[in-house]
Amino acid sequence: MDKQLAEMDYKGIFKYFSEISKIPRGSGNEEEISEYLVRFAKSHGLEYNKDLANNVIIIKEASPGYEYEPAIMLQGHMDMVCEKEKDSTHDFLKDGIKLLVDGDFLHADGTTLGADNGIALAYILALLSDETLKHPRIEAVITTDEEVGMNGAKALDLSALKAQYMINLDSEEEGYLLASCAGGLTGTCTLPLKRVSEEGKKIRISIGGLKGGHSGMDIVNNRTNANKLLARLLFDLREKVSFALLHMEGGNKDNVIPREAFAELVIEAEMYQQFSQKIDEIMQVYKKELRSSEPDLEYSLNDLGDGEYKVLHPVSFEKLLFLMIQIPYGVQVMSSDIEGLVESSLNLGIFRLEDEQAVICNSVRSSKSSYKKYISDRLKYLVNFLGGEYIVRSEYPAWEFNKESKLRDHLQRLYKEMYGKEMKVEAIHAGLECGLIAEKMPGIDIVSIGPDMSRVHTIEERLSISSTIRVYKFLERVIEEKIL
């Protein structure tokens, strides 16, 4: 562990976070981190279970005097979103995350940090390894594939657990107690395409420098979607110059607002200068339009050489462009119940133009299941109308607000005692695993908390070190104090 970070550590939180960060754990690549958790349980003599989905449950029985107190579940997920700088050679399948300390903040070297949700694992392991902590039965539930549709939580068998209370540790702002979250799904559109041969000059148009971010937490912040902006650029270009589309892609995760996208076009060789001029004119309009929300927007045009290429048939191109332009993006409805909360949204997170089809993945979120279905049905209607197909996957329910919560009251009282201010109760538009677990364990009382983080799911992800320690101390008190 970094010497500076070791000096700032408390109860082994950052020791465990450093160990976790050395292990590749992108969604779908969780076998190694799952085995790490099993080894931890074995080395501490704790009961554990690892299932076929690589979920891990670790049980620590109550300490003396707490045997008859209700069991409490601590819950988080082991996978992380893998994003990196454009020119980075980092391999998320085999390379660990390099941690850097900058004052009070912990971040990574050119990649996502993975504090979402590695800090939950660090908290849980530190608590489980603390032999001085007084506690009821602790049931630690650590899931897989949360970032790609909560598949681990869907596969969980919780029938042997006894918890009456659950603290989810997947929140990102200290002092806020989450009590509800949106449900969601991934809607994948596929559109069949035809290609024809065409001679000319191949060029690549790239756009980047956008802020990107989490498609739940940041969608309200007016972040520009690189896929949508590139489609708009092609839409505007088609009125000014002639070209054919060869390739186009952008985004790697449906729940991440894409920061970069590119298209490869074929044009007449002698039209290159005119084409370059038109792109400059259009992009200057975009830069002026987005100067406040996306000040770092950038673009480039590269000559990739003359030749014969298999481009999209004009009809296929028009259908694809129509689909990309017409697919809605961003906030669709704001909540009428909670001021400032997004009720429903969607994000065009992944676009890939393959040989014979286009693949478009949208992350749909809503706190109302009926409106989530409506957005999904709109996507289906649109792509079916154009001759394509639509598939729903990774659907998960909303976590509904519970008006009566002993656990929520318990946390609010202790927070006021410890820090002299009220703990704010909120709902969020991002998805948490709480809804799925509530379905499997009817009547369980759930809250979600976490330390201060920013820019999660991006290479600018930051974790406050002091906040991490404060929240951990709060967790210790929450567990040790008996719930009235």
Secondary structure as a PSIPRED ss2 file (coil, helix, strand):
# PSIPRED VFORMAT (PSIPRED V4.0)

   1 M C   1.000  0.000  0.000
   2 D C   1.000  0.000  0.000
   3 K H   0.000  1.000  0.000
   4 Q H   0.000  1.000  0.000
   5 L H   0.000  1.000  0.000
   6 A H   0.000  1.000  0.000
   7 E H   0.000  1.000  0.000
   8 M H   0.000  1.000  0.000
   9 D C   1.000  0.000  0.000
  10 Y C   1.000  0.000  0.000
  11 K C   1.000  0.000  0.000
  12 G C   1.000  0.000  0.000
  13 I H   0.000  1.000  0.000
  14 F H   0.000  1.000  0.000
  15 K H   0.000  1.000  0.000
  16 Y H   0.000  1.000  0.000
  17 F H   0.000  1.000  0.000
  18 S H   0.000  1.000  0.000
  19 E H   0.000  1.000  0.000
  20 I H   0.000  1.000  0.000
  21 S H   0.000  1.000  0.000
  22 K C   1.000  0.000  0.000
  23 I C   1.000  0.000  0.000
  24 P C   1.000  0.000  0.000
  25 R C   1.000  0.000  0.000
  26 G E   0.000  0.000  1.000
  27 S C   1.000  0.000  0.000
  28 G C   1.000  0.000  0.000
  29 N C   1.000  0.000  0.000
  30 E C   1.000  0.000  0.000
  31 E H   0.000  1.000  0.000
  32 E H   0.000  1.000  0.000
  33 I H   0.000  1.000  0.000
  34 S H   0.000  1.000  0.000
  35 E H   0.000  1.000  0.000
  36 Y H   0.000  1.000  0.000
  37 L H   0.000  1.000  0.000
  38 V H   0.000  1.000  0.000
  39 R H   0.000  1.000  0.000
  40 F H   0.000  1.000  0.000
  41 A H   0.000  1.000  0.000
  42 K H   0.000  1.000  0.000
  43 S H   0.000  1.000  0.000
  44 H C   1.000  0.000  0.000
  45 G C   1.000  0.000  0.000
  46 L C   1.000  0.000  0.000
  47 E E   0.000  0.000  1.000
  48 Y E   0.000  0.000  1.000
  49 N E   0.000  0.000  1.000
  50 K E   0.000  0.000  1.000
  51 D C   1.000  0.000  0.000
  52 L C   1.000  0.000  0.000
  53 A C   1.000  0.000  0.000
  54 N C   1.000  0.000  0.000
  55 N C   1.000  0.000  0.000
  56 V E   0.000  0.000  1.000
  57 I E   0.000  0.000  1.000
  58 I E   0.000  0.000  1.000
  59 I E   0.000  0.000  1.000
  60 K E   0.000  0.000  1.000
  61 E C   1.000  0.000  0.000
  62 A C   1.000  0.000  0.000
  63 S C   1.000  0.000  0.000
  64 P C   1.000  0.000  0.000
  65 G C   1.000  0.000  0.000
  66 Y C   1.000  0.000  0.000
  67 E C   1.000  0.000  0.000
  68 Y C   1.000  0.000  0.000
  69 E C   1.000  0.000  0.000
  70 P C   1.000  0.000  0.000
  71 A C   1.000  0.000  0.000
  72 I E   0.000  0.000  1.000
  73 M E   0.000  0.000  1.000
  74 L E   0.000  0.000  1.000
  75 Q E   0.000  0.000  1.000
  76 G E   0.000  0.000  1.000
  77 H E   0.000  0.000  1.000
  78 M C   1.000  0.000  0.000
  79 D C   1.000  0.000  0.000
  80 M E   0.000  0.000  1.000
  81 V C   1.000  0.000  0.000
  82 C C   1.000  0.000  0.000
  83 E C   1.000  0.000  0.000
  84 K E   0.000  0.000  1.000
  85 E C   1.000  0.000  0.000
  86 K C   1.000  0.000  0.000
  87 D C   1.000  0.000  0.000
  88 S C   1.000  0.000  0.000
  89 T C   1.000  0.000  0.000
  90 H C   1.000  0.000  0.000
  91 D C   1.000  0.000  0.000
  92 F C   1.000  0.000  0.000
  93 L C   1.000  0.000  0.000
  94 K C   1.000  0.000  0.000
  95 D C   1.000  0.000  0.000
  96 G C   1.000  0.000  0.000
  97 I C   1.000  0.000  0.000
  98 K C   1.000  0.000  0.000
  99 L E   0.000  0.000  1.000
 100 L E   0.000  0.000  1.000
 101 V E   0.000  0.000  1.000
 102 D E   0.000  0.000  1.000
 103 G C   1.000  0.000  0.000
 104 D C   1.000  0.000  0.000
 105 F E   0.000  0.000  1.000
 106 L E   0.000  0.000  1.000
 107 H E   0.000  0.000  1.000
 108 A E   0.000  0.000  1.000
 109 D C   1.000  0.000  0.000
 110 G C   1.000  0.000  0.000
 111 T E   0.000  0.000  1.000
 112 T C   1.000  0.000  0.000
 113 L C   1.000  0.000  0.000
 114 G C   1.000  0.000  0.000
 115 A H   0.000  1.000  0.000
 116 D H   0.000  1.000  0.000
 117 N H   0.000  1.000  0.000
 118 G H   0.000  1.000  0.000
 119 I H   0.000  1.000  0.000
 120 A H   0.000  1.000  0.000
 121 L H   0.000  1.000  0.000
 122 A H   0.000  1.000  0.000
 123 Y H   0.000  1.000  0.000
 124 I H   0.000  1.000  0.000
 125 L H   0.000  1.000  0.000
 126 A H   0.000  1.000  0.000
 127 L H   0.000  1.000  0.000
 128 L H   0.000  1.000  0.000
 129 S H   0.000  1.000  0.000
 130 D C   1.000  0.000  0.000
 131 E C   1.000  0.000  0.000
 132 T C   1.000  0.000  0.000
 133 L C   1.000  0.000  0.000
 134 K C   1.000  0.000  0.000
 135 H C   1.000  0.000  0.000
 136 P C   1.000  0.000  0.000
 137 R C   1.000  0.000  0.000
 138 I E   0.000  0.000  1.000
 139 E E   0.000  0.000  1.000
 140 A E   0.000  0.000  1.000
 141 V E   0.000  0.000  1.000
 142 I E   0.000  0.000  1.000
 143 T E   0.000  0.000  1.000
 144 T C   1.000  0.000  0.000
 145 D C   1.000  0.000  0.000
 146 E H   0.000  1.000  0.000
 147 E H   0.000  1.000  0.000
 148 V H   0.000  1.000  0.000
 149 G C   1.000  0.000  0.000
 150 M C   1.000  0.000  0.000
 151 N H   0.000  1.000  0.000
 152 G H   0.000  1.000  0.000
 153 A H   0.000  1.000  0.000
 154 K H   0.000  1.000  0.000
 155 A H   0.000  1.000  0.000
 156 L C   1.000  0.000  0.000
 157 D C   1.000  0.000  0.000
 158 L C   1.000  0.000  0.000
 159 S C   1.000  0.000  0.000
 160 A C   1.000  0.000  0.000
 161 L C   1.000  0.000  0.000
 162 K C   1.000  0.000  0.000
 163 A C   1.000  0.000  0.000
 164 Q C   1.000  0.000  0.000
 165 Y E   0.000  0.000  1.000
 166 M E   0.000  0.000  1.000
 167 I E   0.000  0.000  1.000
 168 N E   0.000  0.000  1.000
 169 L C   1.000  0.000  0.000
 170 D C   1.000  0.000  0.000
 171 S C   1.000  0.000  0.000
 172 E C   1.000  0.000  0.000
 173 E C   1.000  0.000  0.000
 174 E C   1.000  0.000  0.000
 175 G C   1.000  0.000  0.000
 176 Y E   0.000  0.000  1.000
 177 L E   0.000  0.000  1.000
 178 L E   0.000  0.000  1.000
 179 A E   0.000  0.000  1.000
 180 S E   0.000  0.000  1.000
 181 C E   0.000  0.000  1.000
 182 A C   1.000  0.000  0.000
 183 G E   0.000  0.000  1.000
 184 G E   0.000  0.000  1.000
 185 L E   0.000  0.000  1.000
 186 T E   0.000  0.000  1.000
 187 G E   0.000  0.000  1.000
 188 T E   0.000  0.000  1.000
 189 C E   0.000  0.000  1.000
 190 T E   0.000  0.000  1.000
 191 L E   0.000  0.000  1.000
 192 P E   0.000  0.000  1.000
 193 L C   1.000  0.000  0.000
 194 K C   1.000  0.000  0.000
 195 R E   0.000  0.000  1.000
 196 V E   0.000  0.000  1.000
 197 S E   0.000  0.000  1.000
 198 E E   0.000  0.000  1.000
 199 E E   0.000  0.000  1.000
 200 G E   0.000  0.000  1.000
 201 K E   0.000  0.000  1.000
 202 K E   0.000  0.000  1.000
 203 I E   0.000  0.000  1.000
 204 R E   0.000  0.000  1.000
 205 I E   0.000  0.000  1.000
 206 S E   0.000  0.000  1.000
 207 I E   0.000  0.000  1.000
 208 G E   0.000  0.000  1.000
 209 G C   1.000  0.000  0.000
 210 L C   1.000  0.000  0.000
 211 K C   1.000  0.000  0.000
 212 G C   1.000  0.000  0.000
 213 G E   0.000  0.000  1.000
 214 H E   0.000  0.000  1.000
 215 S C   1.000  0.000  0.000
 216 G C   1.000  0.000  0.000
 217 M C   1.000  0.000  0.000
 218 D C   1.000  0.000  0.000
 219 I H   0.000  1.000  0.000
 220 V H   0.000  1.000  0.000
 221 N H   0.000  1.000  0.000
 222 N C   1.000  0.000  0.000
 223 R C   1.000  0.000  0.000
 224 T C   1.000  0.000  0.000
 225 N C   1.000  0.000  0.000
 226 A H   0.000  1.000  0.000
 227 N H   0.000  1.000  0.000
 228 K H   0.000  1.000  0.000
 229 L H   0.000  1.000  0.000
 230 L H   0.000  1.000  0.000
 231 A H   0.000  1.000  0.000
 232 R H   0.000  1.000  0.000
 233 L H   0.000  1.000  0.000
 234 L H   0.000  1.000  0.000
 235 F H   0.000  1.000  0.000
 236 D H   0.000  1.000  0.000
 237 L H   0.000  1.000  0.000
 238 R C   1.000  0.000  0.000
 239 E C   1.000  0.000  0.000
 240 K C   1.000  0.000  0.000
 241 V C   1.000  0.000  0.000
 242 S C   1.000  0.000  0.000
 243 F C   1.000  0.000  0.000
 244 A E   0.000  0.000  1.000
 245 L E   0.000  0.000  1.000
 246 L E   0.000  0.000  1.000
 247 H E   0.000  0.000  1.000
 248 M E   0.000  0.000  1.000
 249 E E   0.000  0.000  1.000
 250 G E   0.000  0.000  1.000
 251 G C   1.000  0.000  0.000
 252 N C   1.000  0.000  0.000
 253 K C   1.000  0.000  0.000
 254 D C   1.000  0.000  0.000
 255 N C   1.000  0.000  0.000
 256 V E   0.000  0.000  1.000
 257 I E   0.000  0.000  1.000
 258 P C   1.000  0.000  0.000
 259 R C   1.000  0.000  0.000
 260 E C   1.000  0.000  0.000
 261 A E   0.000  0.000  1.000
 262 F E   0.000  0.000  1.000
 263 A E   0.000  0.000  1.000
 264 E E   0.000  0.000  1.000
 265 L E   0.000  0.000  1.000
 266 V E   0.000  0.000  1.000
 267 I E   0.000  0.000  1.000
 268 E C   1.000  0.000  0.000
 269 A H   0.000  1.000  0.000
 270 E H   0.000  1.000  0.000
 271 M H   0.000  1.000  0.000
 272 Y H   0.000  1.000  0.000
 273 Q H   0.000  1.000  0.000
 274 Q H   0.000  1.000  0.000
 275 F H   0.000  1.000  0.000
 276 S H   0.000  1.000  0.000
 277 Q H   0.000  1.000  0.000
 278 K H   0.000  1.000  0.000
 279 I H   0.000  1.000  0.000
 280 D H   0.000  1.000  0.000
 281 E H   0.000  1.000  0.000
 282 I H   0.000  1.000  0.000
 283 M H   0.000  1.000  0.000
 284 Q H   0.000  1.000  0.000
 285 V H   0.000  1.000  0.000
 286 Y H   0.000  1.000  0.000
 287 K H   0.000  1.000  0.000
 288 K H   0.000  1.000  0.000
 289 E H   0.000  1.000  0.000
 290 L C   1.000  0.000  0.000
 291 R C   1.000  0.000  0.000
 292 S C   1.000  0.000  0.000
 293 S C   1.000  0.000  0.000
 294 E C   1.000  0.000  0.000
 295 P C   1.000  0.000  0.000
 296 D C   1.000  0.000  0.000
 297 L C   1.000  0.000  0.000
 298 E E   0.000  0.000  1.000
 299 Y E   0.000  0.000  1.000
 300 S E   0.000  0.000  1.000
 301 L E   0.000  0.000  1.000
 302 N E   0.000  0.000  1.000
 303 D E   0.000  0.000  1.000
 304 L E   0.000  0.000  1.000
 305 G E   0.000  0.000  1.000
 306 D E   0.000  0.000  1.000
 307 G E   0.000  0.000  1.000
 308 E E   0.000  0.000  1.000
 309 Y E   0.000  0.000  1.000
 310 K E   0.000  0.000  1.000
 311 V E   0.000  0.000  1.000
 312 L E   0.000  0.000  1.000
 313 H C   1.000  0.000  0.000
 314 P H   0.000  1.000  0.000
 315 V H   0.000  1.000  0.000
 316 S H   0.000  1.000  0.000
 317 F H   0.000  1.000  0.000
 318 E H   0.000  1.000  0.000
 319 K H   0.000  1.000  0.000
 320 L H   0.000  1.000  0.000
 321 L H   0.000  1.000  0.000
 322 F H   0.000  1.000  0.000
 323 L H   0.000  1.000  0.000
 324 M H   0.000  1.000  0.000
 325 I H   0.000  1.000  0.000
 326 Q H   0.000  1.000  0.000
 327 I C   1.000  0.000  0.000
 328 P C   1.000  0.000  0.000
 329 Y C   1.000  0.000  0.000
 330 G E   0.000  0.000  1.000
 331 V E   0.000  0.000  1.000
 332 Q E   0.000  0.000  1.000
 333 V E   0.000  0.000  1.000
 334 M E   0.000  0.000  1.000
 335 S C   1.000  0.000  0.000
 336 S C   1.000  0.000  0.000
 337 D C   1.000  0.000  0.000
 338 I C   1.000  0.000  0.000
 339 E C   1.000  0.000  0.000
 340 G C   1.000  0.000  0.000
 341 L C   1.000  0.000  0.000
 342 V E   0.000  0.000  1.000
 343 E E   0.000  0.000  1.000
 344 S E   0.000  0.000  1.000
 345 S E   0.000  0.000  1.000
 346 L E   0.000  0.000  1.000
 347 N E   0.000  0.000  1.000
 348 L E   0.000  0.000  1.000
 349 G E   0.000  0.000  1.000
 350 I E   0.000  0.000  1.000
 351 F E   0.000  0.000  1.000
 352 R E   0.000  0.000  1.000
 353 L E   0.000  0.000  1.000
 354 E C   1.000  0.000  0.000
 355 D C   1.000  0.000  0.000
 356 E C   1.000  0.000  0.000
 357 Q E   0.000  0.000  1.000
 358 A E   0.000  0.000  1.000
 359 V E   0.000  0.000  1.000
 360 I E   0.000  0.000  1.000
 361 C E   0.000  0.000  1.000
 362 N E   0.000  0.000  1.000
 363 S E   0.000  0.000  1.000
 364 V E   0.000  0.000  1.000
 365 R E   0.000  0.000  1.000
 366 S E   0.000  0.000  1.000
 367 S C   1.000  0.000  0.000
 368 K C   1.000  0.000  0.000
 369 S H   0.000  1.000  0.000
 370 S H   0.000  1.000  0.000
 371 Y H   0.000  1.000  0.000
 372 K H   0.000  1.000  0.000
 373 K H   0.000  1.000  0.000
 374 Y H   0.000  1.000  0.000
 375 I H   0.000  1.000  0.000
 376 S H   0.000  1.000  0.000
 377 D H   0.000  1.000  0.000
 378 R H   0.000  1.000  0.000
 379 L H   0.000  1.000  0.000
 380 K H   0.000  1.000  0.000
 381 Y H   0.000  1.000  0.000
 382 L H   0.000  1.000  0.000
 383 V H   0.000  1.000  0.000
 384 N H   0.000  1.000  0.000
 385 F H   0.000  1.000  0.000
 386 L C   1.000  0.000  0.000
 387 G C   1.000  0.000  0.000
 388 G C   1.000  0.000  0.000
 389 E E   0.000  0.000  1.000
 390 Y E   0.000  0.000  1.000
 391 I E   0.000  0.000  1.000
 392 V E   0.000  0.000  1.000
 393 R E   0.000  0.000  1.000
 394 S E   0.000  0.000  1.000
 395 E E   0.000  0.000  1.000
 396 Y E   0.000  0.000  1.000
 397 P C   1.000  0.000  0.000
 398 A C   1.000  0.000  0.000
 399 W E   0.000  0.000  1.000
 400 E C   1.000  0.000  0.000
 401 F C   1.000  0.000  0.000
 402 N C   1.000  0.000  0.000
 403 K C   1.000  0.000  0.000
 404 E C   1.000  0.000  0.000
 405 S C   1.000  0.000  0.000
 406 K H   0.000  1.000  0.000
 407 L H   0.000  1.000  0.000
 408 R H   0.000  1.000  0.000
 409 D H   0.000  1.000  0.000
 410 H H   0.000  1.000  0.000
 411 L H   0.000  1.000  0.000
 412 Q H   0.000  1.000  0.000
 413 R H   0.000  1.000  0.000
 414 L H   0.000  1.000  0.000
 415 Y H   0.000  1.000  0.000
 416 K H   0.000  1.000  0.000
 417 E H   0.000  1.000  0.000
 418 M H   0.000  1.000  0.000
 419 Y H   0.000  1.000  0.000
 420 G C   1.000  0.000  0.000
 421 K C   1.000  0.000  0.000
 422 E C   1.000  0.000  0.000
 423 M C   1.000  0.000  0.000
 424 K E   0.000  0.000  1.000
 425 V E   0.000  0.000  1.000
 426 E E   0.000  0.000  1.000
 427 A E   0.000  0.000  1.000
 428 I E   0.000  0.000  1.000
 429 H C   1.000  0.000  0.000
 430 A C   1.000  0.000  0.000
 431 G C   1.000  0.000  0.000
 432 L C   1.000  0.000  0.000
 433 E C   1.000  0.000  0.000
 434 C H   0.000  1.000  0.000
 435 G H   0.000  1.000  0.000
 436 L H   0.000  1.000  0.000
 437 I H   0.000  1.000  0.000
 438 A H   0.000  1.000  0.000
 439 E H   0.000  1.000  0.000
 440 K H   0.000  1.000  0.000
 441 M C   1.000  0.000  0.000
 442 P C   1.000  0.000  0.000
 443 G C   1.000  0.000  0.000
 444 I C   1.000  0.000  0.000
 445 D E   0.000  0.000  1.000
 446 I E   0.000  0.000  1.000
 447 V E   0.000  0.000  1.000
 448 S E   0.000  0.000  1.000
 449 I C   1.000  0.000  0.000
 450 G C   1.000  0.000  0.000
 451 P C   1.000  0.000  0.000
 452 D C   1.000  0.000  0.000
 453 M E   0.000  0.000  1.000
 454 S E   0.000  0.000  1.000
 455 R C   1.000  0.000  0.000
 456 V C   1.000  0.000  0.000
 457 H C   1.000  0.000  0.000
 458 T C   1.000  0.000  0.000
 459 I C   1.000  0.000  0.000
 460 E C   1.000  0.000  0.000
 461 E C   1.000  0.000  0.000
 462 R E   0.000  0.000  1.000
 463 L E   0.000  0.000  1.000
 464 S E   0.000  0.000  1.000
 465 I H   0.000  1.000  0.000
 466 S H   0.000  1.000  0.000
 467 S H   0.000  1.000  0.000
 468 T H   0.000  1.000  0.000
 469 I H   0.000  1.000  0.000
 470 R H   0.000  1.000  0.000
 471 V H   0.000  1.000  0.000
 472 Y H   0.000  1.000  0.000
 473 K H   0.000  1.000  0.000
 474 F H   0.000  1.000  0.000
 475 L H   0.000  1.000  0.000
 476 E H   0.000  1.000  0.000
 477 R H   0.000  1.000  0.000
 478 V H   0.000  1.000  0.000
 479 I H   0.000  1.000  0.000
 480 E H   0.000  1.000  0.000
 481 E C   1.000  0.000  0.000
 482 K C   1.000  0.000  0.000
 483 I C   1.000  0.000  0.000
 484 L C   1.000  0.000  0.000
